[in-house]
């Protein structure tokens, strides 16, 4: 028997404003509001519980999302338009990677390349040209399964 994730909790200072932001970026809706102190947002089969805490400080939520957009750059553009801020980009090479963002209160979360983007990379014989989106991204060293360092082509 394996575990099934039921929910994740994020402590926030302004639960109503944060609920609007998280609902907008996930395409979800507020499922339950408990006396103004907490909000439940369903995201797929998991729930995000936002708990109001006046002393909350920005934190790494541990939330990692993939996206359903045409491309990661398009999704990041959508998210920043809704109030998210890019903290860091990590280019894994070949046009795939992940972006660390912060919500309006500074809580960080990650959006990674979609399954379709990864599949396109895996099925391709050639490296994709470097999209200008990745120009300011970290470029970690890539290693093969044997630990040999390989160069990422841009």
C-alpha positions in Angstrom: 0.0 0.0 0.0 1.3 3.5 -0.8 0.6 6.9 0.5 -1.7 9.3 -1.3 -1.2 13.0 -0.8 -4.4 14.6 0.4 -3.4 18.2 0.8 -0.6 20.7 1.3 -0.7 23.7 3.7 0.6 27.2 3.1 0.6 29.8 5.9 -0.3 33.2 4.5 -0.9 36.7 6.0 -3.9 37.6 3.8 -6.0 34.5 3.2 -8.6 36.1 0.9 -6.1 37.8 -1.4 -3.9 34.7 -1.5 -7.0 32.5 -2.2 -7.8 34.7 -5.3 -4.2 34.5 -6.5 -3.9 30.7 -6.1 -7.3 30.1 -7.6 -6.4 32.2 -10.6 -3.0 30.4 -11.2 -4.4 26.9 -10.7 -7.7 27.5 -12.5 -9.4 26.3 -9.3 -12.1 27.7 -7.1 -12.5 28.2 -3.4 -14.0 25.0 -2.1 -14.4 26.0 1.5 -13.7 29.0 3.7 -13.6 28.3 7.4 -14.5 31.4 9.3 -12.1 33.6 7.2 -9.1 31.9 8.8 -8.5 29.2 6.2 -9.4 28.4 2.6 -9.3 25.1 0.7 -8.5 25.1 -3.0 -8.8 21.8 -4.9 -6.0 21.3 -7.5 -6.6 18.1 -9.4 -6.8 15.3 -6.8 -5.0 17.4 -4.1 -6.1 20.3 -2.0 -4.1 23.4 -1.1 -5.1 24.7 2.4 -4.3 28.3 2.9 -4.1 29.1 6.7 -4.2 32.7 7.8 -1.3 33.5 10.2 -0.5 37.2 10.8 3.1 36.2 11.7 3.6 34.1 8.5 6.9 34.8 6.7 7.5 33.9 3.1 8.4 30.2 2.8 9.3 27.6 0.3 5.9 25.8 0.0 7.4 22.7 -1.6 4.6 22.9 -4.2 5.8 21.9 -7.7 3.5 22.2 -10.7 3.6 21.1 -14.3 1.6 23.2 -16.8 -0.9 22.7 -19.5 0.2 25.6 -21.7 1.9 25.5 -25.1 5.2 26.2 -23.5 6.8 27.0 -20.1 7.7 30.6 -21.2 4.0 31.1 -22.1 2.9 29.8 -18.7 5.4 31.9 -16.8 4.1 35.0 -18.7 0.6 34.1 -17.6 1.6 33.6 -14.0 3.6 36.9 -13.8 0.6 38.6 -15.3 -1.5 37.3 -12.3 1.1 38.7 -9.8 3.7 36.0 -9.4 7.4 37.0 -9.5 10.2 35.0 -11.0 12.8 34.1 -8.4 15.1 31.8 -10.5 15.1 29.9 -13.7 17.0 26.6 -14.1 17.7 25.5 -17.7 18.0 21.7 -17.9 19.1 22.1 -21.5 17.3 21.3 -24.7 14.5 23.8 -24.0 13.3 22.2 -20.8 13.7 23.2 -17.1 11.9 24.7 -14.2 11.2 28.2 -12.8 11.0 29.1 -9.1 8.3 31.8 -8.6 6.9 33.6 -5.6 3.3 34.5 -4.9 2.4 38.0 -3.9 3.4 37.4 -0.3 6.7 35.8 -1.3 5.9 32.1 -0.8 7.9 30.2 -3.4 6.6 27.4 -5.7 8.0 25.7 -8.8 6.6 25.3 -12.3 8.4 22.8 -14.5 8.3 21.9 -18.2 5.2 20.0 -19.2 5.2 16.3 -19.9 4.7 17.2 -23.6 7.8 19.4 -23.6 9.9 16.6 -21.9 8.5 14.0 -24.4 9.4 16.2 -27.4 12.9 16.5 -26.0 13.2 12.7 -25.4 12.0 12.0 -29.0 14.3 14.5 -30.6 17.6 13.6 -32.1 18.8 17.2 -32.1 19.1 19.8 -29.3 16.6 22.6 -29.5 18.0 26.1 -30.0 18.2 28.1 -26.8 15.0 30.1 -26.4 15.7 33.7 -25.3 13.5 32.9 -22.2 16.5 30.8 -20.8 19.1 33.5 -21.4 19.3 34.5 -17.7 18.8 31.0 -16.3 21.1 28.9 -14.2 22.7 26.1 -16.3 23.6 23.2 -14.0 26.1 20.6 -15.1 24.3 17.7 -16.6 25.6 14.2 -15.9 24.9 10.9 -17.7 23.7 7.9 -15.8 27.3 6.9 -15.3 28.2 10.3 -13.7 30.0 11.6 -16.8 29.5 15.3 -17.3 27.8 16.2 -20.6 27.5 19.6 -22.2 24.1 21.1 -22.7 23.7 22.6 -26.1 22.0 26.0 -26.3 
